C-alpha cells in the first residue's frame, strides 16, 4: 500500500455516510435520467447501488421533480444528494427528502437579483439544519458569479473559483454552519489540480469533493480524471469523488467502478503516465450524462462528434459538447467550438459567438465546416 497522509479534514455526516476525518474516500455518481420519470430513475438508482455507490445525486428543477424525489427517496438504499440548479428556494421543498444539498455559488444570482447572496446562503443553510442535511458548495469553472469573475484577469479562471469557494465557506462559518464540503471543478485536469491545491492550502480542514467536470467519453475522460486524482489524493487532498463520464444511461455504474479502480491503483502504487495526446492536439470535452440532459440523443451526438472530427486529431482544437441549458452556454465559451443541446436542436458556437441552432442531424456537417475553417486559419 502506498502511504498517503490525508489532510486533517473535519467529519461531515451525510445520512449514514461520513466523509472527512480520515474516513475512506467515498465514491458517488449522479442519476442520468429525468427525475420525474420514476421507473427509469429508480432503475438508475438500483444500477448505481449495485455498482457500489456511497452517495447518489439527483437534479430537481420543478414541482414534478420534487414529487418524484419524495417517492424515490423513500426507496433509496444509499444517501441522496440533490442539485438545486438555478433555483435556491427549492431547498425548502427538497431538504426533507435528501441527506445532502449541493448549490452552485455562481447560480445564486439568477433569482431575486437584489437579494444579498448571504441571505440566500442563509436560507439554504437554515433548510439544511431543519432537515438534518449536509451541504456541498459546488464551484464550477464555467459558472462563477459574473461579479466575482470581473475582479480577476479574464485569462485567470482558477483564482475566481478558489475565491468563490473561500467566500462561501466564510459565509457558512459566520452563520455557524460547518456541515459542508467544497468542490472546485474544471474540464482541464491541470486546473482542477491547481484550484484544489490552492484551496486546501488555505482551508485544510474543509472536506473536498473531487471531480473533473465534463471529462468526456472513455478512455480520454478516464485518463483526464485519473491525472487529477493521482496528483491530488497523493497530496492528501480529497474526501469524496465522482468520475464524470459521457456514457449511455444504462452504463452509469461505470463511473463508480472507474472511481474505485483509480482509488485502488493509487493506494497500491499503480500510477499511469500521461499520454502525449493530452499535451496537445484535438481535445473533446463533454459533460456527464445526468438528469439535466434535455435529450438523450446528447450521448450519441457526443460519440459522433468524436468520430467525425478524428481527421483533425493533430490540430490544437478544443470542442465542447454540453447536454443542457444549465452548463451549456457558459461552459462552452472557452472552447474553440461548442455545442450545447436543447430538447429539439443543438446550439453551435465558435468561442463565445453563437453560430445558430441546428437539428441533431444537421449539426455535424456544420461542425465539420467550422473545424475545417479552424484548421485552415492555423
C-alpha positions as CSV (number, residue, x, y, z in Angstrom):
1,X,0.0,0.0,0.0
2,X,1.2,3.5,-0.8
3,X,1.3,5.5,2.4
4,X,-0.8,8.7,2.0
5,X,-1.2,11.2,4.8
6,X,-4.7,12.6,4.4
7,X,-5.5,16.2,5.1
8,X,-7.0,16.6,8.6
9,X,-10.5,17.5,7.4
10,X,-13.4,17.6,9.8
11,X,-16.1,15.0,9.6
12,X,-19.3,15.7,7.7
13,X,-22.3,13.4,8.2
14,X,-24.4,12.6,5.2
15,X,-27.1,10.3,6.4
16,X,-25.3,7.1,7.5
17,X,-22.2,8.1,5.4
18,X,-19.4,10.2,6.9
19,X,-16.8,11.9,4.8
20,X,-13.6,13.6,6.1
21,X,-11.7,12.9,9.3
22,X,-9.7,10.2,7.5
23,X,-12.7,8.1,6.6
24,X,-12.4,6.1,3.3
25,X,-12.8,8.3,0.3
26,X,-16.5,8.0,-0.8
27,X,-17.4,7.3,-4.4
28,X,-20.5,8.9,-5.8
29,X,-22.4,9.5,-9.1
30,X,-25.4,11.3,-10.4
31,X,-28.6,9.9,-11.8
32,X,-28.7,10.3,-15.6
33,X,-32.5,10.0,-16.1
34,X,-35.2,12.6,-15.9
35,X,-36.1,12.7,-12.2
36,X,-39.9,12.7,-12.8
37,X,-39.5,9.5,-14.8
38,X,-39.8,7.5,-11.6
39,X,-39.4,3.9,-13.1
40,X,-36.3,5.0,-15.1
41,X,-34.7,6.9,-12.2
42,X,-35.5,4.1,-9.7
43,X,-33.7,1.7,-12.1
44,X,-30.8,4.1,-12.3
45,X,-30.5,4.2,-8.5
46,X,-30.5,0.4,-8.5
47,X,-27.7,0.3,-11.0
48,X,-25.6,2.8,-9.1
49,X,-26.2,1.0,-5.8
50,X,-25.3,-2.3,-7.4
51,X,-22.0,-0.7,-8.7
52,X,-21.2,0.3,-5.1
53,X,-22.1,4.0,-4.9
54,X,-21.8,5.6,-1.5
55,X,-24.0,8.5,-2.5
56,X,-26.2,9.4,-5.5
57,X,-27.1,12.9,-6.6
58,X,-30.3,13.8,-8.3
59,X,-31.3,17.1,-10.0
60,X,-34.5,18.9,-9.2
61,X,-35.9,21.7,-11.3
62,X,-39.7,21.6,-11.0
63,X,-42.6,20.6,-8.7
64,X,-43.0,17.3,-10.6
65,X,-39.3,16.6,-9.9
66,X,-39.8,17.3,-6.1
67,X,-42.8,14.9,-6.0
68,X,-40.8,12.2,-7.8
69,X,-37.9,12.8,-5.4
70,X,-40.1,12.2,-2.4
71,X,-41.1,8.8,-3.8
72,X,-37.6,7.8,-4.8
73,X,-36.0,8.8,-1.5
74,X,-38.3,6.5,0.4
75,X,-36.9,3.6,-1.6
76,X,-33.2,4.5,-1.8
77,X,-30.7,2.3,-0.1
78,X,-28.0,5.0,-0.2
79,X,-27.9,8.6,0.9
80,X,-29.2,11.1,-1.7
81,X,-27.9,14.5,-2.6
82,X,-29.9,17.0,-4.5
83,X,-28.7,19.5,-7.1
84,X,-30.6,22.8,-6.7
85,X,-29.6,24.0,-10.2
86,X,-30.6,27.7,-10.5
87,X,-33.5,27.9,-8.0
88,X,-32.1,28.1,-4.5
89,X,-35.6,28.3,-3.0
90,X,-36.3,24.7,-3.9
91,X,-34.1,23.9,-0.9
92,X,-37.2,24.1,1.3
93,X,-39.1,21.5,-0.7
94,X,-36.3,19.0,-1.3
95,X,-34.5,19.1,2.0
96,X,-37.0,16.7,3.8
97,X,-36.2,14.0,1.2
98,X,-32.4,14.0,1.0
99,X,-29.3,13.9,3.2
100,X,-27.3,16.5,1.3
101,X,-27.9,19.6,-0.8
102,X,-25.5,20.9,-3.5
103,X,-25.7,24.5,-4.6
104,X,-23.5,26.4,-7.1
105,X,-22.5,29.8,-5.9
106,X,-22.4,31.0,-9.5
107,X,-26.1,30.3,-9.9
108,X,-27.4,32.2,-6.9
109,X,-27.6,35.5,-8.8
110,X,-30.3,34.1,-11.2
111,X,-33.2,34.5,-8.8
112,X,-34.1,37.6,-6.7
113,X,-31.1,39.5,-8.1
114,X,-31.5,42.3,-5.5
115,X,-31.4,40.0,-2.5
116,X,-27.9,39.6,-1.0
117,X,-26.1,36.4,-1.6
118,X,-25.5,35.9,2.1
119,X,-29.3,35.9,2.7
120,X,-29.7,33.2,0.0
121,X,-27.0,31.1,1.6
122,X,-28.6,31.6,5.0
123,X,-31.9,30.3,3.6
124,X,-30.2,27.2,2.2
125,X,-28.3,26.6,5.4
126,X,-31.5,27.0,7.5
127,X,-33.2,24.3,5.5
128,X,-30.2,22.0,5.9
129,X,-30.3,22.5,9.7
130,X,-34.0,22.0,10.0
131,X,-33.9,18.8,7.9
132,X,-30.6,17.2,9.1
133,X,-28.8,17.8,5.8
134,X,-25.2,18.4,4.8
135,X,-24.3,21.0,2.1
136,X,-21.8,21.0,-0.8
137,X,-20.5,24.3,-2.1
138,X,-20.1,23.3,-5.8
139,X,-17.9,25.7,-7.7
140,X,-17.7,25.2,-11.5
141,X,-15.3,26.9,-13.9
142,X,-18.0,27.9,-16.4
143,X,-20.5,29.3,-13.9
144,X,-18.6,31.5,-11.5
145,X,-20.6,34.6,-10.3
146,X,-20.0,37.2,-13.0
147,X,-19.4,40.0,-10.4
148,X,-16.7,37.9,-8.8
149,X,-15.1,37.0,-12.1
150,X,-14.8,40.6,-13.0
151,X,-12.3,41.1,-10.2
152,X,-9.7,38.9,-11.9
153,X,-8.0,39.0,-15.3
154,X,-10.0,37.3,-18.0
155,X,-7.3,34.7,-18.6
156,X,-7.3,33.6,-15.0
157,X,-10.0,31.0,-14.5
158,X,-8.6,29.4,-11.4
159,X,-8.4,32.4,-8.9
160,X,-12.2,33.2,-9.3
161,X,-13.1,29.6,-8.5
162,X,-10.9,29.5,-5.4
163,X,-12.1,32.9,-4.2
164,X,-15.7,31.8,-4.7
165,X,-15.2,28.7,-2.6
166,X,-13.4,30.7,0.2
167,X,-16.1,33.4,0.2
168,X,-18.9,30.8,0.7
169,X,-17.0,28.9,3.3
170,X,-16.7,32.2,5.2
171,X,-20.4,32.9,4.9
172,X,-21.3,29.4,6.2
173,X,-18.8,29.8,9.0
174,X,-20.3,33.1,10.0
175,X,-23.7,31.5,10.0
176,X,-22.4,28.9,12.4
177,X,-22.9,26.1,9.8
178,X,-19.9,23.8,9.3
179,X,-21.5,20.6,8.0
180,X,-20.3,21.2,4.5
181,X,-17.8,20.2,1.9
182,X,-16.5,22.0,-1.2
183,X,-15.8,21.1,-4.8
184,X,-13.8,23.1,-7.4
185,X,-14.2,21.6,-10.9
186,X,-12.9,22.2,-14.4
187,X,-12.7,20.1,-17.5
188,X,-8.9,20.6,-17.5
189,X,-7.3,18.3,-15.0
190,X,-4.3,20.7,-14.5
191,X,-6.7,23.4,-13.5
192,X,-8.5,21.0,-11.1
193,X,-5.2,20.2,-9.5
194,X,-4.2,23.8,-9.1
195,X,-7.6,25.0,-7.8
196,X,-8.0,22.3,-5.2
197,X,-4.3,22.5,-4.1
198,X,-4.7,26.3,-3.5
199,X,-8.0,25.9,-1.7
200,X,-6.7,23.0,0.5
201,X,-3.7,25.1,1.5
202,X,-6.0,27.8,2.9
203,X,-8.8,25.6,4.3
204,X,-7.2,22.2,5.1
205,X,-10.0,21.3,7.5
206,X,-12.8,21.5,4.9
207,X,-13.6,18.2,3.2
208,X,-13.2,18.3,-0.6
209,X,-15.2,16.6,-3.3
210,X,-13.0,15.8,-6.3
211,X,-14.0,15.7,-9.9
212,X,-13.1,16.7,-13.4
213,X,-16.3,18.1,-14.8
214,X,-17.2,17.3,-18.4
215,X,-14.3,14.9,-18.5
216,X,-15.8,13.3,-21.7
217,X,-16.0,9.8,-23.0
218,X,-13.9,6.8,-22.1
219,X,-11.0,6.3,-22.4
220,X,-10.0,10.0,-22.6
221,X,-12.4,11.0,-19.8
222,X,-11.0,8.4,-17.5
223,X,-7.4,9.5,-18.3
224,X,-8.1,13.1,-17.5
225,X,-9.8,12.2,-14.2
226,X,-7.0,9.8,-13.3
227,X,-4.4,12.5,-13.8
228,X,-6.2,14.9,-11.4
229,X,-7.0,12.2,-8.8
230,X,-3.5,10.8,-8.7
231,X,-1.9,14.2,-8.2
232,X,-4.4,15.4,-5.5
233,X,-5.1,12.2,-3.5
234,X,-1.4,11.5,-3.1
235,X,-1.1,15.0,-1.6
236,X,-3.8,14.0,1.0
237,X,-6.5,16.1,-0.8
238,X,-9.9,14.6,-1.3
239,X,-12.6,13.0,0.8
240,X,-15.2,12.0,-1.8
241,X,-15.1,11.9,-5.6
242,X,-17.0,11.5,-8.8
243,X,-15.9,10.3,-12.2
244,X,-18.0,12.3,-14.7
245,X,-18.2,10.3,-18.0
246,X,-20.3,10.7,-21.1
247,X,-21.8,7.2,-21.3
248,X,-25.2,5.7,-22.1
249,X,-27.6,6.0,-19.3
250,X,-27.6,2.2,-18.6
251,X,-23.8,2.3,-18.1
252,X,-23.7,5.0,-15.4
253,X,-22.4,2.4,-12.9
254,X,-19.1,2.6,-14.9
255,X,-18.5,5.9,-13.1
256,X,-18.5,4.1,-9.7
257,X,-16.4,1.2,-11.0
258,X,-13.8,3.5,-12.5
259,X,-13.6,5.6,-9.4
260,X,-12.9,2.6,-7.2
261,X,-10.4,1.3,-9.7
262,X,-8.5,4.6,-9.6
263,X,-8.5,4.6,-5.8
264,X,-7.3,1.1,-5.7
265,X,-4.5,1.8,-8.1
266,X,-3.4,4.9,-6.2
267,X,-3.2,3.0,-2.9
268,X,-1.4,0.1,-4.4
269,X,1.1,2.3,-6.2
270,X,-0.1,1.7,-9.7
271,X,0.3,5.1,-11.3
272,X,-0.2,5.8,-15.0
273,X,1.9,8.0,-17.2
274,X,0.2,10.9,-19.0
275,X,-0.4,10.1,-22.7
276,X,1.0,12.6,-25.2
277,X,-2.4,13.2,-26.7
278,X,-3.3,15.2,-23.6
279,X,-0.4,17.6,-24.2
280,X,-1.9,18.9,-27.4
281,X,-3.9,18.1,-30.5
282,X,-7.7,17.6,-30.7
283,X,-9.4,17.8,-27.3
284,X,-13.1,16.9,-26.9
285,X,-14.7,17.7,-23.6
286,X,-18.3,16.6,-22.8
287,X,-20.4,16.7,-19.8
288,X,-21.6,13.5,-18.0
289,X,-24.9,12.1,-18.9
290,X,-27.0,13.4,-16.0
291,X,-30.7,14.1,-15.2
292,X,-30.2,17.7,-16.6
293,X,-29.7,16.4,-20.1
294,X,-32.7,17.6,-22.2
295,X,-32.5,15.0,-24.9
296,X,-31.0,11.5,-24.6
297,X,-29.6,11.9,-28.1
298,X,-26.9,14.1,-26.5
299,X,-24.8,11.0,-25.7
300,X,-25.0,9.7,-29.2
301,X,-24.2,13.2,-30.5
302,X,-21.0,13.3,-28.3
303,X,-19.8,10.0,-29.7
304,X,-20.5,11.1,-33.3
305,X,-18.6,14.4,-32.7
306,X,-15.5,12.4,-31.7
307,X,-15.9,10.1,-34.8
308,X,-16.4,12.9,-37.4
309,X,-13.5,15.1,-36.1
310,X,-10.8,12.5,-35.8
311,X,-9.2,13.7,-39.0
312,X,-8.3,16.9,-37.0
313,X,-6.6,15.0,-34.2
314,X,-3.2,16.6,-34.9
315,X,-4.6,20.1,-34.6
316,X,-4.8,22.1,-31.4
317,X,-8.6,22.4,-31.3
318,X,-11.0,22.1,-28.3
319,X,-14.6,21.1,-28.9
320,X,-17.1,21.1,-26.0
321,X,-20.3,19.1,-26.1
322,X,-22.8,20.0,-23.4
323,X,-26.2,18.4,-22.7
324,X,-28.3,21.1,-21.1
325,X,-29.1,24.8,-20.8
326,X,-27.6,24.9,-17.3
327,X,-24.0,24.1,-18.2
328,X,-24.2,24.7,-22.0
329,X,-24.0,28.4,-22.6
330,X,-21.2,29.3,-20.1
331,X,-19.1,26.1,-20.2
332,X,-18.6,26.2,-24.0
333,X,-17.2,29.7,-24.0
334,X,-13.6,28.7,-23.6
335,X,-13.7,26.0,-26.3
336,X,-12.8,26.7,-30.0
337,X,-16.1,25.2,-30.9
338,X,-19.0,24.5,-28.6
339,X,-22.3,22.5,-28.9
340,X,-25.0,22.7,-26.3
341,X,-28.2,20.7,-26.6
342,X,-31.8,21.8,-26.3
343,X,-34.7,19.3,-26.5
344,X,-35.1,19.6,-30.3
345,X,-32.0,21.4,-31.5
346,X,-28.3,21.9,-30.9
347,X,-26.7,25.4,-30.5
348,X,-23.3,25.8,-32.2
349,X,-20.8,28.3,-31.0
350,X,-17.3,29.5,-32.1
351,X,-15.8,30.7,-28.8
352,X,-18.4,33.0,-27.4
353,X,-20.0,33.7,-30.7
354,X,-23.4,31.9,-31.4
355,X,-23.4,30.5,-34.9
356,X,-27.1,29.3,-34.8
357,X,-29.1,26.3,-33.9
358,X,-29.4,23.1,-35.9
359,X,-31.2,19.8,-35.7
360,X,-29.3,16.9,-34.3
361,X,-28.9,15.6,-37.9
362,X,-27.7,18.9,-39.4
363,X,-25.2,20.0,-36.8
364,X,-22.4,17.5,-37.6
365,X,-22.0,18.8,-41.2
366,X,-21.8,22.4,-39.9
367,X,-19.4,21.4,-37.2
368,X,-17.0,19.9,-39.8
369,X,-17.2,23.1,-41.8
370,X,-16.1,25.1,-38.7
371,X,-13.3,22.6,-37.9
372,X,-12.0,23.0,-41.5
373,X,-12.0,26.8,-41.0
374,X,-10.0,26.5,-37.9
375,X,-7.5,24.2,-39.5
376,X,-7.1,26.5,-42.5
377,X,-6.6,29.5,-40.2
378,X,-3.8,27.9,-38.1
